[in-house]
Amino acid sequence: MIAPLLDPFVIMATTGLIAVIVIAAALLRAWQGWLDLKRQELDRAVHHPAASDGSSIGTARIELADLKERIRKLEAIASGVEL
């Protein structure tokens, strides 16, 4: 008779549980690393606002020009003028 601890089902269940624990630990470590990276990016953005302001101002200007163009086209459509 096979000892209860050497039963194949117990061995498979134990192996599966260990695998899940190892995978969960690896994913938790990766998640913590990702959070640390994002914290560093936020700290860098807070401490160096001049580096990011130039690109955000340029982006805002492009978006504003795009919105103005859309409004101009909508007004032309509303007045019946063909472009």
LUMTIDREN-345547 format. One record per residue: x, y, z of N, C-alpha, C in turn. Coordinates in steps of 0.2 Angstrom, whole numbers, plus 5000, padded with zeros to 4 digits. Example, Ala and Ser with C-alpha at 12.3 -4.5 7.8 and 13.67 -1.06 7.14 Angstrom:
BEGIN
- n.x	n.y	n.z	ca.x	ca.y	ca.z	c.x	c.y	c.z
- 5066	4972	5039	5062	4978	5039	5066	4984	5039;
- 5064	4989	5035	5068	4995	5036	5064	5000	5039;
// end
This chain:
BEGIN
- n.x	n.y	n.z	ca.x	ca.y	ca.z	c.x	c.y	c.z
- 5004	4994	5000	5000	5000	5000	5004	5006	5000;
- 5002	5011	4996	5006	5017	4996	5005	5022	5002;
- 5010	5025	5004	5009	5029	5010	5005	5035	5008;
- 5001	5038	5012	4997	5044	5010	5001	5050	5008;
- 5007	5051	5010	5010	5057	5008	5014	5056	5001;
- 5014	5050	4999	5017	5048	4992	5012	5047	4987;
- 5006	5048	4989	5000	5047	4984	5001	5052	4978;
- 5000	5050	4972	5002	5054	4966	4998	5061	4966;
- 4992	5060	4969	4987	5066	4969	4990	5071	4974;
- 4993	5069	4979	4995	5074	4984	5002	5077	4982;
- 5006	5073	4978	5012	5075	4975	5010	5081	4970;
- 5005	5079	4966	5004	5084	4960	5001	5090	4963;
- 4997	5090	4969	4994	5096	4972	4999	5100	4975;
- 5004	5097	4978	5009	5100	4982	5014	5104	4976;
- 5015	5100	4971	5019	5103	4966	5015	5109	4963;
- 5009	5109	4961	5005	5114	4959	5005	5120	4963;
- 5004	5119	4970	5004	5124	4975	5011	5128	4975;
- 5016	5124	4975	5023	5127	4975	5024	5131	4969;
- 5021	5129	4963	5022	5133	4956	5018	5139	4957;
- 5012	5139	4959	5008	5145	4960	5011	5150	4965;
- 5014	5148	4970	5018	5152	4975	5024	5155	4972;
- 5028	5151	4968	5033	5154	4964	5031	5159	4959;
- 5026	5158	4955	5024	5162	4950	5021	5169	4953;
- 5017	5168	4959	5014	5174	4962	5020	5178	4965;
- 5025	5175	4968	5031	5179	4970	5034	5183	4965;
- 5035	5180	4959	5039	5183	4954	5035	5189	4951;
- 5028	5188	4950	5024	5193	4948	5023	5199	4953;
- 5023	5197	4959	5023	5203	4964	5030	5207	4964;
- 5035	5203	4963	5042	5207	4963	5042	5211	4956;
- 5039	5209	4951	5039	5213	4945	5034	5219	4946;
- 5029	5218	4949	5024	5223	4950	5027	5229	4954;
- 5031	5227	4960	5034	5231	4964	5040	5235	4960;
- 5043	5232	4956	5048	5235	4951	5045	5240	4947;
- 5039	5238	4944	5036	5243	4939	5033	5249	4943;
- 5031	5248	4949	5028	5254	4953	5034	5258	4955;
- 5040	5255	4957	5046	5259	4958	5048	5264	4952;
- 5048	5261	4946	5049	5264	4940	5045	5270	4939;
- 5038	5269	4940	5033	5275	4939	5034	5280	4945;
- 5036	5278	4951	5037	5283	4956	5043	5287	4954;
- 5049	5284	4951	5054	5288	4949	5053	5293	4943;
- 5049	5290	4939	5047	5295	4933	5043	5301	4936;
- 5038	5300	4941	5034	5305	4944	5039	5310	4947;
- 5044	5307	4951	5048	5311	4955	5052	5316	4950;
- 5055	5313	4945	5059	5316	4940	5055	5322	4936;
- 5048	5321	4935	5044	5326	4932	5043	5331	4937;
- 5042	5330	4943	5041	5335	4948	5047	5339	4950;
- 5053	5336	4950	5059	5340	4951	5062	5343	4945;
- 5060	5341	4939	5062	5344	4933	5056	5346	4928;
- 5052	5351	4931	5046	5353	4927	5048	5356	4920;
- 5054	5360	4920	5056	5364	4914	5057	5359	4908;
- 5059	5353	4909	5061	5348	4904	5055	5346	4901;
- 5049	5345	4904	5043	5342	4902	5038	5348	4899;
- 5039	5354	4902	5035	5360	4900	5035	5361	4892;
- 5041	5361	4889	5042	5363	4882	5038	5358	4878;
- 5038	5352	4879	5035	5347	4875	5027	5348	4876;
- 5025	5349	4882	5018	5349	4883	5015	5356	4881;
- 5019	5361	4880	5016	5367	4877	5016	5366	4870;
- 5020	5363	4867	5020	5362	4860	5014	5357	4858;
- 5013	5352	4862	5007	5348	4861	5001	5351	4862;
- 5000	5356	4867	4994	5359	4868	4993	5364	4862;
- 4998	5367	4859	4997	5372	4853	4995	5368	4847;
- 4998	5362	4846	4995	5358	4840	4988	5356	4841;
- 4986	5354	4847	4979	5352	4849	4975	5358	4848;
- 4977	5364	4850	4973	5370	4849	4972	5371	4842;
- 4977	5371	4838	4977	5372	4831	4972	5367	4827;
- 4972	5361	4830	4968	5355	4827	4961	5357	4828;
- 4959	5359	4834	4953	5361	4836	4950	5367	4832;
- 4954	5372	4831	4952	5378	4828	4950	5376	4820;
- 4954	5371	4818	4953	5369	4811	4947	5365	4810;
- 4945	5361	4815	4939	5357	4816	4933	5362	4816;
- 4934	5367	4820	4928	5372	4821	4927	5375	4815;
- 4932	5377	4811	4932	5381	4805	4928	5376	4800;
- 4930	5370	4799	4926	5366	4795	4919	5365	4797;
- 4918	5364	4803	4911	5363	4805	4906	5369	4804;
- 4909	5375	4805	4906	5382	4803	4905	5382	4796;
- 4909	5380	4791	4908	5380	4784	4903	5375	4782;
- 4903	5369	4785	4897	5365	4784	4891	5367	4786;
- 4890	5371	4792	4884	5373	4794	4882	5379	4790;
- 4886	5383	4787	4884	5389	4783	4883	5386	4775;
- 4884	5380	4774	4883	5378	4767	4889	5379	4762;
- 4894	5381	4765	4900	5382	4760	4904	5376	4759;
- 4906	5374	4753	4909	5368	4752	4917	5370	4752;
- 4921	5366	4755	4928	5367	4755	4932	5364	4750;
// end
